[in-house]
Amino acid sequence: MIFKVFYQEFPEEVPVRERTKVLFVEEENERNVCKKLADRNINIEYIQVLDGKHLEYEKNTTEDFRVEKL
């Protein structure tokens, strides 16, 4: 499955929408995404499953669409 991870680079700061970054990850489930990103020292705000038309939309509209395999 492909997940869209919304995160902040600085976990010690209060989340600010304008500084939210996005990461696309391929993993089996949301729990595995959290476990594998734990060592990156980021503040994960939200994890969203991408499939079907939503995934196609992201591929077509995101300039640097890259899926990481953790």
N, CA, C, O and CB atoms as a CASP TS submission, in Angstrom:
PFRMAT TS
TARGET T0000
AUTHOR 0000-0000-0000
METHOD Language model
MODEL 1
PARENT N/A
ATOM      1  N   MET     1       0.832  -1.181   0.000  1.00  0.00           N
ATOM      2  CA  MET     1       0.000   0.000   0.000  1.00  0.00           C
ATOM      3  C   MET     1       0.880   1.249   0.000  1.00  0.00           C
ATOM      4  O   MET     1       2.007   1.232   0.495  1.00  0.00           O
ATOM      5  CB  MET     1      -0.949  -0.004   1.211  1.00  0.00           C
ATOM      6  N   ILE     2       0.355   2.306  -0.552  1.00  0.00           N
ATOM      7  CA  ILE     2       1.049   3.585  -0.571  1.00  0.00           C
ATOM      8  C   ILE     2       0.396   4.490   0.477  1.00  0.00           C
ATOM      9  O   ILE     2      -0.827   4.613   0.541  1.00  0.00           O
ATOM     10  CB  ILE     2       1.005   4.239  -2.001  1.00  0.00           C
ATOM     11  N   PHE     3       1.242   5.118   1.295  1.00  0.00           N
ATOM     12  CA  PHE     3       0.766   6.024   2.334  1.00  0.00           C
ATOM     13  C   PHE     3       1.356   7.411   2.101  1.00  0.00           C
ATOM     14  O   PHE     3       2.502   7.552   1.675  1.00  0.00           O
ATOM     15  CB  PHE     3       1.139   5.498   3.744  1.00  0.00           C
ATOM     16  N   LYS     4       0.560   8.417   2.386  1.00  0.00           N
ATOM     17  CA  LYS     4       1.012   9.806   2.354  1.00  0.00           C
ATOM     18  C   LYS     4       1.181  10.232   3.806  1.00  0.00           C
ATOM     19  O   LYS     4       0.222  10.246   4.578  1.00  0.00           O
ATOM     20  CB  LYS     4      -0.007  10.751   1.574  1.00  0.00           C
ATOM     21  N   VAL     5       2.408  10.575   4.165  1.00  0.00           N
ATOM     22  CA  VAL     5       2.729  10.936   5.539  1.00  0.00           C
ATOM     23  C   VAL     5       2.940  12.441   5.620  1.00  0.00           C
ATOM     24  O   VAL     5       3.817  12.989   4.953  1.00  0.00           O
ATOM     25  CB  VAL     5       3.985  10.172   6.040  1.00  0.00           C
ATOM     26  N   PHE     6       2.136  13.102   6.437  1.00  0.00           N
ATOM     27  CA  PHE     6       2.288  14.535   6.699  1.00  0.00           C
ATOM     28  C   PHE     6       3.125  14.663   7.962  1.00  0.00           C
ATOM     29  O   PHE     6       2.815  14.045   8.981  1.00  0.00           O
ATOM     30  CB  PHE     6       0.886  15.263   6.851  1.00  0.00           C
ATOM     31  N   TYR     7       4.183  15.463   7.899  1.00  0.00           N
ATOM     32  CA  TYR     7       5.080  15.561   9.058  1.00  0.00           C
ATOM     33  C   TYR     7       5.717  16.942   9.176  1.00  0.00           C
ATOM     34  O   TYR     7       5.715  17.742   8.240  1.00  0.00           O
ATOM     35  CB  TYR     7       6.171  14.502   8.968  1.00  0.00           C
ATOM     36  N   GLN     8       6.254  17.182  10.351  1.00  0.00           N
ATOM     37  CA  GLN     8       7.042  18.384  10.632  1.00  0.00           C
ATOM     38  C   GLN     8       8.486  17.938  10.829  1.00  0.00           C
ATOM     39  O   GLN     8       8.742  16.906  11.448  1.00  0.00           O
ATOM     40  CB  GLN     8       6.498  19.162  11.900  1.00  0.00           C
ATOM     41  N   GLU     9       9.419  18.710  10.308  1.00  0.00           N
ATOM     42  CA  GLU     9      10.835  18.355  10.428  1.00  0.00           C
ATOM     43  C   GLU     9      11.368  18.480  11.849  1.00  0.00           C
ATOM     44  O   GLU     9      12.297  17.770  12.231  1.00  0.00           O
ATOM     45  CB  GLU     9      11.655  19.221   9.514  1.00  0.00           C
ATOM     46  N   PHE    10      10.786  19.375  12.626  1.00  0.00           N
ATOM     47  CA  PHE    10      11.304  19.642  13.964  1.00  0.00           C
ATOM     48  C   PHE    10      10.306  19.188  15.014  1.00  0.00           C
ATOM     49  O   PHE    10       9.340  19.901  15.286  1.00  0.00           O
ATOM     50  CB  PHE    10      11.620  21.136  14.138  1.00  0.00           C
ATOM     51  N   PRO    11      10.510  18.028  15.608  1.00  0.00           N
ATOM     52  CA  PRO    11       9.523  17.474  16.540  1.00  0.00           C
ATOM     53  C   PRO    11       9.341  18.290  17.814  1.00  0.00           C
ATOM     54  O   PRO    11       8.315  18.170  18.482  1.00  0.00           O
ATOM     55  CB  PRO    11       9.917  16.083  16.908  1.00  0.00           C
ATOM     56  N   GLU    12      10.312  19.108  18.154  1.00  0.00           N
ATOM     57  CA  GLU    12      10.206  19.885  19.387  1.00  0.00           C
ATOM     58  C   GLU    12       9.388  21.166  19.225  1.00  0.00           C
ATOM     59  O   GLU    12       9.048  21.813  20.216  1.00  0.00           O
ATOM     60  CB  GLU    12      11.582  20.231  19.885  1.00  0.00           C
ATOM     61  N   GLU    13       9.070  21.536  17.983  1.00  0.00           N
ATOM     62  CA  GLU    13       8.290  22.744  17.732  1.00  0.00           C
ATOM     63  C   GLU    13       6.805  22.436  17.562  1.00  0.00           C
ATOM     64  O   GLU    13       6.421  21.317  17.225  1.00  0.00           O
ATOM     65  CB  GLU    13       8.814  23.456  16.498  1.00  0.00           C
ATOM     66  N   VAL    14       5.998  23.434  17.799  1.00  0.00           N
ATOM     67  CA  VAL    14       4.557  23.309  17.582  1.00  0.00           C
ATOM     68  C   VAL    14       4.306  23.182  16.078  1.00  0.00           C
ATOM     69  O   VAL    14       4.873  23.949  15.300  1.00  0.00           O
ATOM     70  CB  VAL    14       3.780  24.539  18.185  1.00  0.00           C
ATOM     71  N   PRO    15       3.472  22.233  15.652  1.00  0.00           N
ATOM     72  CA  PRO    15       3.199  22.079  14.218  1.00  0.00           C
ATOM     73  C   PRO    15       2.571  23.336  13.611  1.00  0.00           C
ATOM     74  O   PRO    15       1.649  23.924  14.176  1.00  0.00           O
ATOM     75  CB  PRO    15       2.278  20.883  13.988  1.00  0.00           C
ATOM     76  N   VAL    16       3.086  23.727  12.465  1.00  0.00           N
ATOM     77  CA  VAL    16       2.579  24.872  11.717  1.00  0.00           C
ATOM     78  C   VAL    16       2.258  24.379  10.314  1.00  0.00           C
ATOM     79  O   VAL    16       3.120  23.816   9.638  1.00  0.00           O
ATOM     80  CB  VAL    16       3.616  26.063  11.691  1.00  0.00           C
ATOM     81  N   ARG    17       1.031  24.588   9.879  1.00  0.00           N
ATOM     82  CA  ARG    17       0.573  24.057   8.597  1.00  0.00           C
ATOM     83  C   ARG    17       1.495  24.441   7.448  1.00  0.00           C
ATOM     84  O   ARG    17       1.748  23.621   6.565  1.00  0.00           O
ATOM     85  CB  ARG    17      -0.829  24.543   8.308  1.00  0.00           C
ATOM     86  N   GLU    18       1.994  25.651   7.443  1.00  0.00           N
ATOM     87  CA  GLU    18       2.836  26.127   6.341  1.00  0.00           C
ATOM     88  C   GLU    18       4.176  25.397   6.278  1.00  0.00           C
ATOM     89  O   GLU    18       4.842  25.424   5.243  1.00  0.00           O
ATOM     90  CB  GLU    18       3.077  27.622   6.479  1.00  0.00           C
ATOM     91  N   ARG    19       4.571  24.761   7.344  1.00  0.00           N
ATOM     92  CA  ARG    19       5.836  24.022   7.362  1.00  0.00           C
ATOM     93  C   ARG    19       5.637  22.510   7.270  1.00  0.00           C
ATOM     94  O   ARG    19       6.595  21.749   7.408  1.00  0.00           O
ATOM     95  CB  ARG    19       6.607  24.353   8.623  1.00  0.00           C
ATOM     96  N   THR    20       4.426  22.083   7.043  1.00  0.00           N
ATOM     97  CA  THR    20       4.160  20.649   6.923  1.00  0.00           C
ATOM     98  C   THR    20       4.756  20.113   5.632  1.00  0.00           C
ATOM     99  O   THR    20       4.578  20.699   4.564  1.00  0.00           O
ATOM    100  CB  THR    20       2.646  20.367   6.971  1.00  0.00           C
ATOM    101  N   LYS    21       5.453  19.013   5.736  1.00  0.00           N
ATOM    102  CA  LYS    21       6.061  18.353   4.585  1.00  0.00           C
ATOM    103  C   LYS    21       5.322  17.039   4.347  1.00  0.00           C
ATOM    104  O   LYS    21       4.577  16.565   5.204  1.00  0.00           O
ATOM    105  CB  LYS    21       7.597  18.108   4.811  1.00  0.00           C
ATOM    106  N   VAL    22       5.542  16.466   3.172  1.00  0.00           N
ATOM    107  CA  VAL    22       4.856  15.228   2.796  1.00  0.00           C
ATOM    108  C   VAL    22       5.881  14.209   2.322  1.00  0.00           C
ATOM    109  O   VAL    22       6.859  14.538   1.651  1.00  0.00           O
ATOM    110  CB  VAL    22       3.794  15.489   1.693  1.00  0.00           C
ATOM    111  N   LEU    23       5.625  12.975   2.689  1.00  0.00           N
ATOM    112  CA  LEU    23       6.466  11.855   2.296  1.00  0.00           C
ATOM    113  C   LEU    23       5.548  10.734   1.830  1.00  0.00           C
ATOM    114  O   LEU    23       4.550  10.441   2.488  1.00  0.00           O
ATOM    115  CB  LEU    23       7.392  11.387   3.474  1.00  0.00           C
ATOM    116  N   PHE    24       5.870  10.104   0.708  1.00  0.00           N
ATOM    117  CA  PHE    24       5.083   8.986   0.209  1.00  0.00           C
ATOM    118  C   PHE    24       5.853   7.707   0.499  1.00  0.00           C
ATOM    119  O   PHE    24       7.035   7.593   0.174  1.00  0.00           O
ATOM    120  CB  PHE    24       4.779   9.135  -1.319  1.00  0.00           C
ATOM    121  N   VAL    25       5.171   6.746   1.112  1.00  0.00           N
ATOM    122  CA  VAL    25       5.833   5.538   1.587  1.00  0.00           C
ATOM    123  C   VAL    25       5.055   4.306   1.139  1.00  0.00           C
ATOM    124  O   VAL    25       3.824   4.294   1.150  1.00  0.00           O
ATOM    125  CB  VAL    25       5.974   5.560   3.123  1.00  0.00           C
ATOM    126  N   GLU    26       5.793   3.271   0.745  1.00  0.00           N
ATOM    127  CA  GLU    26       5.163   1.989   0.449  1.00  0.00           C
ATOM    128  C   GLU    26       5.446   1.042   1.606  1.00  0.00           C
ATOM    129  O   GLU    26       6.600   0.773   1.940  1.00  0.00           O
ATOM    130  CB  GLU    26       5.681   1.397  -0.906  1.00  0.00           C
ATOM    131  N   GLU    27       4.388   0.549   2.205  1.00  0.00           N
ATOM    132  CA  GLU    27       4.505  -0.353   3.355  1.00  0.00           C
ATOM    133  C   GLU    27       3.220  -1.156   3.479  1.00  0.00           C
ATOM    134  O   GLU    27       2.224  -0.837   2.830  1.00  0.00           O
ATOM    135  CB  GLU    27       4.794   0.439   4.672  1.00  0.00           C
ATOM    136  N   GLU    28       3.234  -2.192   4.305  1.00  0.00           N
ATOM    137  CA  GLU    28       2.075  -3.076   4.461  1.00  0.00           C
ATOM    138  C   GLU    28       0.915  -2.421   5.201  1.00  0.00           C
ATOM    139  O   GLU    28      -0.244  -2.598   4.827  1.00  0.00           O
ATOM    140  CB  GLU    28       2.485  -4.326   5.189  1.00  0.00           C
ATOM    141  N   ASN    29       1.233  -1.657   6.264  1.00  0.00           N
ATOM    142  CA  ASN    29       0.173  -1.031   7.052  1.00  0.00           C
ATOM    143  C   ASN    29       0.707   0.214   7.755  1.00  0.00           C
ATOM    144  O   ASN    29       1.909   0.478   7.754  1.00  0.00           O
ATOM    145  CB  ASN    29      -0.403  -2.027   8.082  1.00  0.00           C
ATOM    146  N   GLU    30      -0.208   0.968   8.352  1.00  0.00           N
ATOM    147  CA  GLU    30       0.133   2.230   9.007  1.00  0.00           C
ATOM    148  C   GLU    30       1.084   2.028  10.188  1.00  0.00           C
ATOM    149  O   GLU    30       1.974   2.846  10.419  1.00  0.00           O
ATOM    150  CB  GLU    30      -1.134   2.927   9.479  1.00  0.00           C
ATOM    151  N   ARG    31       0.896   0.958  10.920  1.00  0.00           N
ATOM    152  CA  ARG    31       1.758   0.667  12.072  1.00  0.00           C
ATOM    153  C   ARG    31       3.211   0.492  11.634  1.00  0.00           C
ATOM    154  O   ARG    31       4.122   0.997  12.291  1.00  0.00           O
ATOM    155  CB  ARG    31       1.269  -0.599  12.805  1.00  0.00           C
ATOM    156  N   ASN    32       3.430  -0.219  10.533  1.00  0.00           N
ATOM    157  CA  ASN    32       4.790  -0.403  10.033  1.00  0.00           C
ATOM    158  C   ASN    32       5.408   0.917   9.581  1.00  0.00           C
ATOM    159  O   ASN    32       6.607   1.137   9.754  1.00  0.00           O
ATOM    160  CB  ASN    32       4.795  -1.398   8.881  1.00  0.00           C
ATOM    161  N   VAL    33       4.595   1.788   9.006  1.00  0.00           N
ATOM    162  CA  VAL    33       5.091   3.104   8.595  1.00  0.00           C
ATOM    163  C   VAL    33       5.615   3.852   9.823  1.00  0.00           C
ATOM    164  O   VAL    33       6.718   4.399   9.796  1.00  0.00           O
ATOM    165  CB  VAL    33       3.967   3.928   7.885  1.00  0.00           C
ATOM    166  N   CYS    34       4.834   3.874  10.884  1.00  0.00           N
ATOM    167  CA  CYS    34       5.246   4.560  12.115  1.00  0.00           C
ATOM    168  C   CYS    34       6.524   3.969  12.690  1.00  0.00           C
ATOM    169  O   CYS    34       7.429   4.703  13.085  1.00  0.00           O
ATOM    170  CB  CYS    34       4.135   4.492  13.157  1.00  0.00           C
ATOM    171  N   LYS    35       6.599   2.656  12.737  1.00  0.00           N
ATOM    172  CA  LYS    35       7.783   1.987  13.287  1.00  0.00           C
ATOM    173  C   LYS    35       9.036   2.321  12.492  1.00  0.00           C
ATOM    174  O   LYS    35      10.088   2.602  13.065  1.00  0.00           O
ATOM    175  CB  LYS    35       7.575   0.476  13.312  1.00  0.00           C
ATOM    176  N   LYS    36       8.918   2.287  11.173  1.00  0.00           N
ATOM    177  CA  LYS    36      10.097   2.491  10.340  1.00  0.00           C
ATOM    178  C   LYS    36      10.517   3.950  10.244  1.00  0.00           C
ATOM    179  O   LYS    36      11.671   4.240   9.927  1.00  0.00           O
ATOM    180  CB  LYS    36       9.843   1.955   8.965  1.00  0.00           C
ATOM    181  N   LEU    37       9.602   4.870  10.513  1.00  0.00           N
ATOM    182  CA  LEU    37       9.958   6.294  10.498  1.00  0.00           C
ATOM    183  C   LEU    37      10.378   6.807  11.870  1.00  0.00           C
ATOM    184  O   LEU    37      10.785   7.961  11.996  1.00  0.00           O
ATOM    185  CB  LEU    37       8.789   7.113   9.989  1.00  0.00           C
ATOM    186  N   ALA    38      10.287   5.980  12.884  1.00  0.00           N
ATOM    187  CA  ALA    38      10.581   6.398  14.258  1.00  0.00           C
ATOM    188  C   ALA    38      12.010   6.926  14.418  1.00  0.00           C
ATOM    189  O   ALA    38      12.233   7.843  15.209  1.00  0.00           O
ATOM    190  CB  ALA    38      10.359   5.234  15.208  1.00  0.00           C
ATOM    191  N   ASP    39      12.967   6.378  13.697  1.00  0.00           N
ATOM    192  CA  ASP    39      14.361   6.797  13.840  1.00  0.00           C
ATOM    193  C   ASP    39      14.695   8.098  13.106  1.00  0.00           C
ATOM    194  O   ASP    39      15.811   8.599  13.237  1.00  0.00           O
ATOM    195  CB  ASP    39      15.259   5.708  13.342  1.00  0.00           C
ATOM    196  N   ARG    40      13.769   8.648  12.349  1.00  0.00           N
ATOM    197  CA  ARG    40      14.030   9.874  11.578  1.00  0.00           C
ATOM    198  C   ARG    40      13.869  11.152  12.390  1.00  0.00           C
ATOM    199  O   ARG    40      14.203  12.232  11.902  1.00  0.00           O
ATOM    200  CB  ARG    40      13.110   9.930  10.393  1.00  0.00           C
ATOM    201  N   ASN    41      13.378  11.057  13.588  1.00  0.00           N
ATOM    202  CA  ASN    41      13.231  12.221  14.463  1.00  0.00           C
ATOM    203  C   ASN    41      12.371  13.312  13.816  1.00  0.00           C
ATOM    204  O   ASN    41      12.765  14.476  13.743  1.00  0.00           O
ATOM    205  CB  ASN    41      14.608  12.787  14.818  1.00  0.00           C
ATOM    206  N   ILE    42      11.197  12.908  13.354  1.00  0.00           N
ATOM    207  CA  ILE    42      10.235  13.846  12.781  1.00  0.00           C
ATOM    208  C   ILE    42       8.929  13.747  13.566  1.00  0.00           C
ATOM    209  O   ILE    42       8.692  12.765  14.269  1.00  0.00           O
ATOM    210  CB  ILE    42       9.999  13.557  11.262  1.00  0.00           C
ATOM    211  N   ASN    43       8.098  14.756  13.441  1.00  0.00           N
ATOM    212  CA  ASN    43       6.798  14.774  14.107  1.00  0.00           C
ATOM    213  C   ASN    43       5.732  14.408  13.076  1.00  0.00           C
ATOM    214  O   ASN    43       5.351  15.236  12.249  1.00  0.00           O
ATOM    215  CB  ASN    43       6.504  16.178  14.756  1.00  0.00           C
ATOM    216  N   ILE    44       5.252  13.156  13.128  1.00  0.00           N
ATOM    217  CA  ILE    44       4.240  12.710  12.181  1.00  0.00           C
ATOM    218  C   ILE    44       2.893  13.259  12.613  1.00  0.00           C
ATOM    219  O   ILE    44       2.440  13.018  13.732  1.00  0.00           O
ATOM    220  CB  ILE    44       4.204  11.162  12.084  1.00  0.00           C
ATOM    221  N   GLU    45       2.259  14.000  11.714  1.00  0.00           N
ATOM    222  CA  GLU    45       0.951  14.585  12.002  1.00  0.00           C
ATOM    223  C   GLU    45      -0.181  13.663  11.600  1.00  0.00           C
ATOM    224  O   GLU    45      -1.150  13.496  12.340  1.00  0.00           O
ATOM    225  CB  GLU    45       0.803  15.912  11.294  1.00  0.00           C
ATOM    226  N   TYR    46      -0.056  13.062  10.418  1.00  0.00           N
ATOM    227  CA  TYR    46      -1.164  12.277   9.879  1.00  0.00           C
ATOM    228  C   TYR    46      -0.637  11.320   8.823  1.00  0.00           C
ATOM    229  O   TYR    46       0.280  11.656   8.074  1.00  0.00           O
ATOM    230  CB  TYR    46      -2.261  13.197   9.286  1.00  0.00           C
ATOM    231  N   ILE    47      -1.214  10.137   8.763  1.00  0.00           N
ATOM    232  CA  ILE    47      -0.862   9.150   7.745  1.00  0.00           C
ATOM    233  C   ILE    47      -2.139   8.794   6.996  1.00  0.00           C
ATOM    234  O   ILE    47      -3.138   8.404   7.599  1.00  0.00           O
ATOM    235  CB  ILE    47      -0.191   7.870   8.379  1.00  0.00           C
ATOM    236  N   GLN    48      -2.095   8.933   5.677  1.00  0.00           N
ATOM    237  CA  GLN    48      -3.276   8.727   4.845  1.00  0.00           C
ATOM    238  C   GLN    48      -2.994   7.641   3.804  1.00  0.00           C
ATOM    239  O   GLN    48      -1.947   7.656   3.157  1.00  0.00           O
ATOM    240  CB  GLN    48      -3.697  10.051   4.153  1.00  0.00           C
ATOM    241  N   VAL    49      -3.918   6.710   3.646  1.00  0.00           N
ATOM    242  CA  VAL    49      -3.796   5.674   2.617  1.00  0.00           C
ATOM    243  C   VAL    49      -4.148   6.275   1.265  1.00  0.00           C
ATOM    244  O   VAL    49      -5.143   6.988   1.132  1.00  0.00           O
ATOM    245  CB  VAL    49      -4.712   4.452   2.934  1.00  0.00           C
ATOM    246  N   LEU    50      -3.323   5.981   0.264  1.00  0.00           N
ATOM    247  CA  LEU    50      -3.605   6.433  -1.098  1.00  0.00           C
ATOM    248  C   LEU    50      -3.899   5.218  -1.956  1.00  0.00           C
ATOM    249  O   LEU    50      -3.128   4.258  -1.980  1.00  0.00           O
ATOM    250  CB  LEU    50      -2.416   7.255  -1.685  1.00  0.00           C
ATOM    251  N   ASP    51      -5.016   5.267  -2.658  1.00  0.00           N
ATOM    252  CA  ASP    51      -5.345   4.200  -3.588  1.00  0.00           C
ATOM    253  C   ASP    51      -6.258   4.730  -4.689  1.00  0.00           C
ATOM    254  O   ASP    51      -6.862   5.794  -4.555  1.00  0.00           O
ATOM    255  CB  ASP    51      -6.009   3.024  -2.851  1.00  0.00           C
ATOM    256  N   GLY    52      -6.346   3.988  -5.751  1.00  0.00           N
ATOM    257  CA  GLY    52      -7.240   4.337  -6.849  1.00  0.00           C
ATOM    258  C   GLY    52      -7.017   5.724  -7.422  1.00  0.00           C
ATOM    259  O   GLY    52      -5.893   6.110  -7.741  1.00  0.00           O
ATOM    260  N   LYS    53      -8.095   6.454  -7.546  1.00  0.00           N
ATOM    261  CA  LYS    53      -8.054   7.787  -8.151  1.00  0.00           C
ATOM    262  C   LYS    53      -7.266   8.785  -7.303  1.00  0.00           C
ATOM    263  O   LYS    53      -6.643   9.699  -7.843  1.00  0.00           O
ATOM    264  CB  LYS    53      -9.468   8.302  -8.366  1.00  0.00           C
ATOM    265  N   HIS    54      -7.290   8.620  -6.003  1.00  0.00           N
ATOM    266  CA  HIS    54      -6.534   9.521  -5.134  1.00  0.00           C
ATOM    267  C   HIS    54      -5.036   9.364  -5.383  1.00  0.00           C
ATOM    268  O   HIS    54      -4.310  10.357  -5.429  1.00  0.00           O
ATOM    269  CB  HIS    54      -6.864   9.251  -3.650  1.00  0.00           C
ATOM    270  N   LEU    55      -4.572   8.136  -5.542  1.00  0.00           N
ATOM    271  CA  LEU    55      -3.166   7.888  -5.843  1.00  0.00           C
ATOM    272  C   LEU    55      -2.802   8.466  -7.206  1.00  0.00           C
ATOM    273  O   LEU    55      -1.753   9.094  -7.346  1.00  0.00           O
ATOM    274  CB  LEU    55      -2.862   6.380  -5.804  1.00  0.00           C
ATOM    275  N   GLU    56      -3.637   8.270  -8.196  1.00  0.00           N
ATOM    276  CA  GLU    56      -3.385   8.830  -9.523  1.00  0.00           C
ATOM    277  C   GLU    56      -3.325  10.355  -9.483  1.00  0.00           C
ATOM    278  O   GLU    56      -2.490  10.964 -10.151  1.00  0.00           O
ATOM    279  CB  GLU    56      -4.467   8.376 -10.503  1.00  0.00           C
ATOM    280  N   TYR    57      -4.208  10.970  -8.702  1.00  0.00           N
ATOM    281  CA  TYR    57      -4.208  12.422  -8.550  1.00  0.00           C
ATOM    282  C   TYR    57      -2.871  12.896  -7.975  1.00  0.00           C
ATOM    283  O   TYR    57      -2.271  13.845  -8.482  1.00  0.00           O
ATOM    284  CB  TYR    57      -5.375  12.873  -7.643  1.00  0.00           C
ATOM    285  N   GLU    58      -2.414  12.233  -6.922  1.00  0.00           N
ATOM    286  CA  GLU    58      -1.140  12.622  -6.303  1.00  0.00           C
ATOM    287  C   GLU    58       0.022  12.469  -7.280  1.00  0.00           C
ATOM    288  O   GLU    58       0.906  13.324  -7.326  1.00  0.00           O
ATOM    289  CB  GLU    58      -0.879  11.781  -5.046  1.00  0.00           C
ATOM    290  N   LYS    59       0.031  11.399  -8.054  1.00  0.00           N
ATOM    291  CA  LYS    59       1.094  11.179  -9.038  1.00  0.00           C
ATOM    292  C   LYS    59       1.111  12.295 -10.075  1.00  0.00           C
ATOM    293  O   LYS    59       2.177  12.738 -10.503  1.00  0.00           O
ATOM    294  CB  LYS    59       0.916   9.819  -9.729  1.00  0.00           C
ATOM    295  N   ASN    60      -0.072  12.746 -10.475  1.00  0.00           N
ATOM    296  CA  ASN    60      -0.168  13.757 -11.530  1.00  0.00           C
ATOM    297  C   ASN    60       0.027  15.182 -11.047  1.00  0.00           C
ATOM    298  O   ASN    60       0.388  16.047 -11.845  1.00  0.00           O
ATOM    299  CB  ASN    60      -1.489  13.653 -12.196  1.00  0.00           C
ATOM    300  N   THR    61      -0.197  15.458  -9.780  1.00  0.00           N
ATOM    301  CA  THR    61      -0.140  16.842  -9.301  1.00  0.00           C
ATOM    302  C   THR    61       1.056  17.152  -8.405  1.00  0.00           C
ATOM    303  O   THR    61       1.377  18.323  -8.201  1.00  0.00           O
ATOM    304  CB  THR    61      -1.391  17.156  -8.559  1.00  0.00           C
ATOM    305  N   THR    62       1.709  16.151  -7.877  1.00  0.00           N
ATOM    306  CA  THR    62       2.860  16.381  -7.007  1.00  0.00           C
ATOM    307  C   THR    62       4.122  16.393  -7.859  1.00  0.00           C
ATOM    308  O   THR    62       4.442  15.415  -8.536  1.00  0.00           O
ATOM    309  CB  THR    62       2.952  15.293  -5.890  1.00  0.00           C
ATOM    310  N   GLU    63       4.833  17.515  -7.816  1.00  0.00           N
ATOM    311  CA  GLU    63       6.008  17.688  -8.671  1.00  0.00           C
ATOM    312  C   GLU    63       7.070  16.627  -8.458  1.00  0.00           C
ATOM    313  O   GLU    63       7.571  16.044  -9.419  1.00  0.00           O
ATOM    314  CB  GLU    63       6.607  19.035  -8.438  1.00  0.00           C
ATOM    315  N   ASP    64       7.415  16.374  -7.211  1.00  0.00           N
ATOM    316  CA  ASP    64       8.487  15.418  -6.925  1.00  0.00           C
ATOM    317  C   ASP    64       7.935  14.142  -6.272  1.00  0.00           C
ATOM    318  O   ASP    64       8.417  13.706  -5.227  1.00  0.00           O
ATOM    319  CB  ASP    64       9.546  16.065  -6.010  1.00  0.00           C
ATOM    320  N   PHE    65       6.927  13.565  -6.904  1.00  0.00           N
ATOM    321  CA  PHE    65       6.304  12.357  -6.378  1.00  0.00           C
ATOM    322  C   PHE    65       7.285  11.203  -6.448  1.00  0.00           C
ATOM    323  O   PHE    65       7.656  10.744  -7.528  1.00  0.00           O
ATOM    324  CB  PHE    65       5.017  12.020  -7.151  1.00  0.00           C
ATOM    325  N   ARG    66       7.702  10.740  -5.267  1.00  0.00           N
ATOM    326  CA  ARG    66       8.586   9.576  -5.154  1.00  0.00           C
ATOM    327  C   ARG    66       8.077   8.728  -4.010  1.00  0.00           C
ATOM    328  O   ARG    66       7.729   9.251  -2.951  1.00  0.00           O
ATOM    329  CB  ARG    66      10.083   9.997  -4.928  1.00  0.00           C
ATOM    330  N   VAL    67       8.034   7.448  -4.208  1.00  0.00           N
ATOM    331  CA  VAL    67       7.590   6.530  -3.164  1.00  0.00           C
ATOM    332  C   VAL    67       8.818   5.862  -2.567  1.00  0.00           C
ATOM    333  O   VAL    67       9.616   5.251  -3.277  1.00  0.00           O
ATOM    334  CB  VAL    67       6.588   5.469  -3.724  1.00  0.00           C
ATOM    335  N   GLU    68       8.959   5.987  -1.251  1.00  0.00           N
ATOM    336  CA  GLU    68      10.072   5.345  -0.555  1.00  0.00           C
ATOM    337  C   GLU    68       9.643   3.977  -0.058  1.00  0.00           C
ATOM    338  O   GLU    68       8.527   3.800   0.432  1.00  0.00           O
ATOM    339  CB  GLU    68      10.568   6.217   0.620  1.00  0.00           C
ATOM    340  N   LYS    69      10.535   3.021  -0.189  1.00  0.00           N
ATOM    341  CA  LYS    69      10.297   1.702   0.392  1.00  0.00           C
ATOM    342  C   LYS    69      11.137   1.633   1.654  1.00  0.00           C
ATOM    343  O   LYS    69      12.362   1.745   1.606  1.00  0.00           O
ATOM    344  CB  LYS    69      10.655   0.532  -0.616  1.00  0.00           C
ATOM    345  N   LEU    70      10.477   1.449   2.770  1.00  0.00           N
ATOM    346  CA  LEU    70      11.178   1.464   4.053  1.00  0.00           C
ATOM    347  C   LEU    70      11.711   0.110   4.427  1.00  0.00           C
ATOM    348  O   LEU    70      12.327  -0.041   5.482  1.00  0.00           O
ATOM    349  CB  LEU    70      10.272   1.959   5.138  1.00  0.00           C
TER
END
